């Protein structure tokens, strides 16, 4: 025999002082890096919190929330459009991540238990707006709650012990809903129209009788390939970051920069790999303090400092076309892009060597920790840029060194 689920239990409104305390805490939560990039989660959490404060918990039902918060039609199919359930799940995850950070351990806790859209408020151990349950269920629920609290405490302690600065760096992308879009730079390349001559350059097969590798190749014998190849350093960076997302269990998809549109970047958090071979890096980084610049002749490439335009120390001269260089420079950025309102990470060097080193820096907790002494308190919740010096030995990038940082 089936039974209907219990009707939502009405609760009294919060006393004014507690209500004000909860509202202040709500603003801290929605302004955190966990929630800042998700307008949907902010809207639902605000609505649920205010309704709970007012004691209007009877209206906190899935369909009602879909209509009032997300503008759905009153008769919309909740099974086909689970926007409320999905968003509530994201909120629970983000709240857990927020309160895992030691800086928030003493704050008022706002909680949203699984299977419910009613908020719970914990004022340093005293829970407000807790629904009253029938006496016959109190013992069972209390025992289950104690067990759940023990499990959560143990899990939280494990997570705290394993948390690194690198986890905080990537948190905005990891906590954003959906997959992460990885955009890889695509340098323009040329192929010979003759497959036999192309194989000869590669050292494969027998060259044509009139072929000489040192001869100038006529333009008519070449074909431009704008979206076929990836620089080895960019591919190495991609491998580092893909491995990172695998460790975090965060889904991602890889696209060449020429197959990405602005609409794609508005829909998902993104990682941009490469500088001069990735138009999206140049567009996003162009609005930041540290950016890339190439002079009109193409003989000098520079990491430019907007705040100190006279600084021309971070440059390469004569690197084109062979990239036979002893060092490179790279910029690592983690921002919320003002044009897409999505979190973006950039790993880019002037050449492929810098990009490769940037990928290693962004995926190795030990390497990234070397930047912490130059970052201010609270950097975890802000935009940041880091300029790297990259030594290059026999066309292999070495251990990157932090030259400058900017946090805002």
C-alpha positions, -999 to +999 in steps of 0.1 A: +000+000+000+014+034-009+013+065+011+015+101+002+046+120+012+043+141+043+030+176+036+056+204+042+056+214+079+049+250+084+075+268+106+074+301+125+093+331+110+127+339+124+131+365+151+143+399+137+179+396+150+184+361+137+167+370+104+192+399+099+221+376+108+210+351+083+206+377+056+241+390+062+254+354+059+234+349+027+252+378+011+286+364+021+277+330+007+264+343-027+294+366-031+318+336-026+337+322-054+316+290-052+284+310-061+296+341-079+296+325-113+261+309-110+232+333-112+208+304-111+221+291-078+221+326-063+185+332-073+171+299-059+191+301-026+180+337-020+143+328-026+144+297-004+162+316+024+138+345+024+108+322+023+122+302+052+130+333+072+093+344+067+080+310+078+064+305+043+078+270+039+045+257+025+054+274-009+088+257-011+077+230-035+093+221-068+066+233-092+061+266-072+098+273-072+100+265-109+073+291-116+084+318-091+122+316-095+128+303-131+097+317-148+083+283-159+046+280-169+023+269-140+016+236-157+052+228-168+064+191-166+088+188-138+100+154-149+110+168-183+124+201-169+142+193-136+157+228-132+147+231-096+161+197-086+193+202-105+199+237-092+191+226-056+217+198-060+243+223-072+235+246-042+240+217-017+274+210-033+285+246-033+274+251+003+294+221+014+324+234-004+320+269+011+318+256+047+348+233+042+370+264+040+384+271+075+377+308+072+339+300+073+338+274+100+325+298+127+299+315+105+261+309+105+255+278+085+228+278+058+219+243+048+196+227+023+191+190+031+186+164+004+150+159-006+139+193+008+137+229-004+134+243+031+165+260+045+180+252+079+200+278+098+227+267+123+237+295+148+269+280+162+252+247+170+217+259+176+195+250+146+167+274+138+136+265+117+139+228+124+106+211+117+088+193+145+084+156+139+059+131+153+073+117+186+074+082+172+099+093+146+122+115+168+145+087+180+150+072+146+157+105+129+179+117+157+200+086+155+202+089+117+211+126+120+239+118+144+253+091+121+251+115+091+268+142+111+296+118+120+301+108+084+301+144+072+326+154+099+350+126+089+346+134+052+352+171+059+383+163+079+397+142+050+389+169+025+406+195+047+437+175+050+440+170+013+430+205+002+458+225-014+462+260-028+458+244-063+423+232-053+413+268-044+428+280-077+406+257-097+375+258-074+355+283-096+357+260-126+352+228-106+321+240-089+305+255-120+278+233-135+284+214-167+316+205-185+347+227-188+355+238-223+392+235-232+402+257-261+435+247-277+454+271-300+457+262-337+487+276-355+485+281-393+505+254-411+513+245-447+513+211-465+528+204-498+502+196-524+524+167-536+521+138-510+554+123-523+572+156-516+556+159-482+567+124-473+602+133-484+603+162-460+591+139-433+619+114-442+593+089-455+596+070-488+615+080-519+615+116-529+606+127-565+635+128-589+635+166-590+630+172-553+655+190-531+645+199-495+667+230-495+650+245-526+625+273-522+589+259-525+567+278-549+534+291-534+514+271-560+528+239-544+515+248-509+481+245-492+472+263-460+458+242-432+443+266-406+428+241-382+447+209-385+477+211-362+486+218-326+520+229-313+538+203-292+540+226-262+503+233-264+496+196-265+518+190-235+498+217-216+466+201-227+478+167-213+486+182-179+453+200-176+432+170-189+449+148-163+441+174-136+404+173-145+405+135-145+418+136-109+391+160-098+364+140-116+353+171-136+340+165-171+356+185-199+356+187-237+384+197-260+379+220-290+403+238-314+401+276-310+388+280-346+357+258-339+346+278-308+322+307-308+315+334-283+282+316-275+302+286-265+322+306-240+290+321-225+276+287-218+304+271-198+336+277-178+367+276-201+404+270-202+423+288-229+456+273-241+482+292-261+486+329-268+493+341-304+478+309-318+446+313-298+423+343-307+403+338-275+433+342-253+443+374-270+407+388-267+403+379-230+438+387-219+437+420-238+415+436-211+438+425-182+469+440-166+493+414-181+488+407-218+507+396-249+520+420-276+537+414-309+552+443-328+542+449-364+573+434-379+569+402-359+605+403-346+597+410-309+571+394-287+564+409-252+545+403-220+531+438-214+524+453-180+496+478-183+505+494-150+541+498-159+542+504-197+579+512-196+588+477-185+601+459-215+622+432-197+598+404-205+603+401-242+618+378-268+637+392-298+645+373-330+627+341-318+609+338-351+609+316-371+630+289-354+622+295-317+658+288-309+656+305-275+671+302-240+640+313-222+604+322-226+577+341-206+542+329-198+510+343-182+487+322-160+453+339-153+422+329-134+393+353-138+356+357-142+354+371-177+333+403-177+319+396-212+308+361-206+303+361-168+320+327-167+352+316-149+382+313-173+417+300-168+444+309-193+477+290-197+498+308-224+534+315-232+549+337-258+560+304-275+549+269-271+576+264-244+560+289-221+526+273-227+539+239-218+555+252-185+522+271-177+503+238-179+527+221-155+525+251-131+487+249-131+486+212-125+513+206-099+505+216-063+542+220-055+548+243-084+518+265-077+526+267-040+557+286-050+535+316-059+517+318-026+543+341-009+535+367-036+497+364-033+477+384-007+452+370+018+419+362+002+433+356-033+412+324-035+380+345-041+395+370-065+408+373-100+445+367-104+474+368-129+509+353-126+538+361-149+563+332-153+599+331-164+606+298-182+641+286-189+645+266-221+672+239-225+677+223-259+641+232-269+627+217-236+611+241-210+624+239-175+609+248-140+590+281-143+597+309-118+572+335-107+581+370-117+550+390-108+514+386-096+483+407-097+451+401-077+419+421-078 
